[in-house]
Amino acid sequence: MATRTNVPTASSASARYTLGSVTSRDGVTIGYRQLGSGPGLIVLHGAMESSQSHMRLAEALADVFTVYLPDRRGRGMSGPYEKDYRKEQDVADMDALLTATGAHYVFGVSSGADVWLESALSLSTIQKMALYEPALSINGSISMDFLARYDREITQGDVAGALVTGMLGAQMGPPIFNAMPRWLLKSFTKSGLKREDAQVKPGDVTMRALAPTLHYDFTLVAEASKDLDRFRAINIPALLLGGSKSPAYLKAALDTLENILPHAQRIEFPGLNHGGSSDPGSANPGGKPEVVAQAVRQFLSEP
């Protein structure tokens, strides 16, 4: 049974929001930020992100929608995954959020988009969904072989090494990174972690804290990529979004979903990459969430 709790209002740089939480089926708390007014829209972040990663997108939509920004399990305000991960845990969390908030619209990024694809198969409360570059492996377009090394480095406490392994495995760094020696990439990552640790503010979810959650993102990608034809059963309007500068395997995933989903439309943003919908910053200089928000607003406002 989902429960909802509101706590005192907090503030961001340019918008005020409240904090709330729901209880998922297994008793785990899922915390969220809430801002705006109007029909409910749940915005679900991707890997190495949290609820704070899409504040600019939420602010650009808050005049028309009540926007809910949850922390997925293992991040920020939310509780941990169960020992043996199953994608059904994520679906149950979304079910609790949809039930408690009364929202019918959803937006997801990368592995967060994967969660909505899985959820839309069984949760009839979802009426429209917008997906920014779902992370799917199409006929082996991305290998999960690096996951064993990543898990080993996390277990050994080598956070910088694990982040480098994850970045290279997911093809998220600029092309020049592929030509750089691993020791140099690891050195840059260590410096970034130290710099972020020194500047962290209350409520921030750091790269160091997020690093262990990559295991669940990568596992979800592998599970969601099995038997893609089952997504033909998703009989709701879907907006597929992506950037022209994103990795080829993400474009292949959008190509495949465009052909599979019965009611799909697609937009490619010139010059954007996989971080196009997220708040811009030193780790994501190419973020242009207001541009993405305009497309989402138009799609969700259509009859």
N, C-alpha and C positions, 0 to 999 in steps of 0.2 A: 504494500500500500504506500503510495507516494505521500509525503508530507512536505509542507512548505513553511519556511521560516524567514521572515525579513529581519534584518539587523540595521543599525543606524546608517544613515547616509554617509557615503564617502565622496571624495571629489577627485577628478583628474584635472589635467591641465586646462581643458576647455569644456568639460561637461560634468554634470553631477550624475551619480548613479547610486543605486542601492545594491546591497549585497543580500543574497538569499541562498537557500539550499533546499534540496529535495533528498529524500531517502530512497535509494534504489531497492530492488527486490531482495537483495541479499543483506540489506541493512547498511550498506556503504553510503556515506554522504557525498553528494555531488553539489559543489558550490558554484554560484554564478553571479555575474554582474548584470544589472538591469537598468536600462535607460530608455527614454522616449515614451511615446504613447501611440496607440493605434493597434492594428492587428499584430499578433505575436509572431516574431521571427527569431529562431534560434540559430546563432552563428557558432559553428564548431571549428576550432582551430586544427592545424596539422601538427606534424612532428616538430619537436624543438620549439613549441609555442605553448601559450597558455591563454587564459581569458583576456589578458592585457594586450595580446598581440593584434587585436582587431578593433581597438577603441576608435580609431579614426574612421573605419568603415561603419561602425555602429553609430557614431555621431552624425555621419552623413545620411543615415537612414532614420534617425530618431525622431524627425519631425513628422514621419508618416507611420512608423512602426514602433511597437514596443519590442526592443531588441534585448535578447537574453544571450549572454556570453558565458557559457559554462567552462570550468576547468575540467578537462577529461581526467579520468582516474590517474592517480600518481602525480598529479600536478597541483600546485597551489592549494586551493580551498577544498579539494576533493580527496576522498580516501583512496586506499591502494587497490590494485588489482588482486584478484584471488590468486593463489599460488599457481594453479594451472590455468593459463590464459585461454579464454574462448571468446570469439567475437560476440557471442550471445550476451556477455557481460556489458559490452558497449551498447548493444541494442536495448537491453533492459534499462540502462541509465537514460537513454533517450526517451524511452517510454515513460519513465518517471517524470522527466522534464516536460514532455508534451502534455501529460495528464495534469500536472500541477499548474502549468502556466496557461493552458488553453491555447497554445500556439498551434498553427497549422502550416506555417511556412518555415523552410529550413534552408540554410546555406552552409556548405562545408568545404574545407580546403584540404587537398592532398589525402592523407589518411583519414582526416575528418570527413571528407567527401565519401570515402569508402564506408565509414560508419553509416552515413545516411543511405547509401545504396543498399546496405544490408538491412537497415531499419525499414526502408520503404517496402520491402518484400512482405512484411508482416504487420506494420503499424498503419492502420487505415486513417489515423488522425492526420497524417502528412498529406497535404493537398497540392503543394507545389514545392519543388526543390531546385536550388541553384548550386552547381558544383564547380569549384575551381580546381581543375587538373587532378582528378582522382588518381591516386597512386596505384596503378595496376600493372602487372607484368603480362604482356601480350605475347604468347608463344615464346616465353623465355626472354623477352626484351630487356629485363633486368634480372640479374642473378642474385640469389640470397646466400650465396656461398660465403660472403664476408661476415655473416651473422655469428658464426662460431668464434671468429677472432674477436669481434666486438664484445661478445658475452665474456670471453676470457679476460679481456682488458678491463671491463667493468668489474669483474670479480676480483681482479688484482689491484683495483683502485687506480688504474691508469686512465683517468677520465679524458685527458687530452688525447691519448692514443686511441681510445674508443671513439671519440668525436671525429678524429681524422678518418678512421676506418669507416664510420657511418657516412661521412660526407663523400668520400671517394666511392663507396659502394652504391650510394643513392644518386651519384653523378650531380651533386648539388653545387659544387665549387666551380669557379670559372675555369675554362680550358687550360689556362697556364698552370693550375694546380697539378694537373696530371703529369707535367714535366718537372715538377719540383721534387727534390728528395724528401722522403717521408720525415726525416729528422727535422727538416726545416719547417714543414707544415706543423709538426707537433710543437716546435718551439713557438711559432706564431700563435697556436691555439693556447698554449700555456700562458702566454702573455695576455691574451684576450680574457682568459678566465680570471687571472689575477686582477686585471684592470676592472672587470665587472664586479668581482667580489669587493673591491675597495669602494665602489660607487653604488652598491646596492641600497635601495630604499625599502621601507616597510611595504609589504605587499608584492614586491617584485619576485618573479620566479626566474632564477638565474639559469644559465647554460649548464652549470655544474649540477644543479638540482634536476634539470630536465634530462641530462645525459642517460640515466638508467631507463627512461621511458621509451627510448628508441627500440628496445627489444620488443615491446608490445606493438609499436607502429610497424616494424618490419614483419612481425608475425601476422598482423592483420592484413598487410599487403599480400602476403603469400596466401592467406585463407580466402580473401576476397577475390583473388585472381583465378580461383578454381571455378570451372564451369560458368563462364560469363553469360552463357545463353539464358541462365535462370533469371537474369535481369529483364528479360522480355516481358515478364509478368508485372513490371512496374508500370501501372496504367495511369500515371499522373503527368502533368506538364513538367518538363525538366529543361533547365538552362545549363548548357555546358560552356564553361569559360576557360580560357587559357591565354598564355602569352606567346608571342612569336619567338622569344629568345629562350624558351624552356627546353629541357632535354627532349630528344626525339622520342624516348619511350613514353613520355607523358602525352605527347601529341598522338602517338599511336593508340594510347588508351582512350583519348577523346574521339579519335576516328572510329574505334570499335564501338564505343557507347552510342555514338551518333547513329550507327546502323542498328544497334540492338534495342535501344529504348524506343517505345512506340510513339512517344510525344516529345521528341527532343528538338531543341533549336540550339544553335552554337554561335559563339562570338569569339574571335581571336583579337587580342589587344596588341597592336604594333608596339614593339619596344619593351614590353613587359616580360618578366620571367616568372619563375615559380613563386616568388614572394610578392607578386603584383598586388594582391589584396590585403597584405599585411602592413602594419604601421612601418613607415620608413625609419631607418636608423643606421648606425655604423655597420651592423651585421646584415642589413637589408636596405642598401641605398636605393634600390630600384622600386621600392614599394609606392604604388599610386592608388591607395584604397578608394579615394573619391571617384576615380574613373570607373573602377569596378562597381562601386555602389550605385552609380547612375544606371548601369545596365541591369543590376539586380532590382532597383526600384521600378524601372519600366516593366520588367518581366512580372514582378509580383503584383503590380497595379493593373495589369491587363485582366479583363473579365475572364 
